[in-house]
């Protein structure tokens, strides 16, 4: 069968377009790869097309564990900072704690914005405290900070404790059956239910149904599809184009789902005059009281920040608890010491998990602090320089728009700052040792004006989860787990490559 000239021409044109496209990308990358040399800044030599990344997966467009190697090489060369590339994007990586302090605190106004894609024009409901910029961030932070005070945590604590009952029953079932328990899914179900109760006043039912809608939404947020991968590439390499195309960093199905749930919940509360001491109620009151202000708290702000609370609340805390239990299983002496403190303190509080009891569990807090040193859920802090800037003692000017990276995971695993860093040692954070640690060398919650506003809640939620598990059960790693756990590369939020299975023994 003869092939028509039209078909031949079509194939030829496609081939030419492919070659031209590849040539354009190659030249674009090569020009980008001269950026730091043109700026007179030392750098790590990039390779086309990965830059300094070492994995070609789409997820590698985030900053993850690979920053540890970048950090080590720059420190080996005696540099306080150096240029690297995430694919074609130039990034300035810092290695000096004084520069961390400058970016996060002393010269914060020069680095107020996060390097995180968002699309306020086409997706206002996805705007939240984590991604908004400049003056809008200042206004939102001022309005939301009162929601996370110690007084509000006291109010929320009983809701968190109540949600832990179903997790306790889940562990009980596995202690009786002697089956392997999939830890991350169990903990994510607990934290999802907590957010349901604390944020919405609802029972999400994550333990009672595999098809629980809110647990499905939690999985959807982190589900990797071809479409999400392409959007990720565009958002990292061509931000303006991605914004004009209406690309969002949150799946549309998630935004639509939460918009309906929040709207229905607000309508019900207003019609029935229902007042619940939860996160949504606090935001509703803020919305009603703020309508006349210039930078008022809009309904889009309300929806966006409830979605943020859901995402940040369920994933980061479940990740922290997973790695805490992983290390307590590997170090049974620490597990027993933590359990003994929990039982002793609970005994002094009639067996109840109270706010005062949490404050007395100092070793449990040391366990969490050490876990966050080794396994910070948010592995790196990336900020955008918003005006020309020079670090103290340097002559090189950092241009506006430059992405500046503080490698949190690398700092926590630096031998110079934490001797024998791969060893899990909660005593690093004992009351007497904690005061000697430079706060800019321990950054799982960030530092300065734009630190994590939900830090108190995250610590409280993780503490309650560990208390309920360790007070009743002894846990160990199942032989089904491929050991040791290794960390996925190129991910913004930390994840292990392997599934962690536990054996559960009731005390």
Secondary structure by P-SEA (a helix, b strand, c coil): ccccaaaaaaaaaaaaaaaaaaaaaaaaaaaaaacccccccccccccccccccccccccccccccaaaaaaaaaaaacccbbbbbcccbbbbbbccaaaaaaaccccccccccccbbbbccccccccccccccaaaaaaaaaaccccccaaaaaaaaaaaaaaaaaaaaaaaaaaaaccccccaaaaaaaaaaaaaaaccccccccccccccaaaaaaaaaacccaaaaaaaaaaaccaaaaaaaccccccaaaaaaaaaaaaaaaaaaaaaccccccaaaaaaaaaaacccccccccaaaaaaaaaaaaaaaccaaaaaaaaaaaaaaacaaaaaaaaaaaaaaaaaacccccaaaaaaaaaaaaaaaaaaaacccccbbbbbbccccccccccccccccbbbbbbaaaaaacccccccccccccccccaaaaaacccccccccccccccccaaaaaaaaaaaaaaaaaacbbbbbcccccccbbbbccccbbbbcbbbbbbbbcc
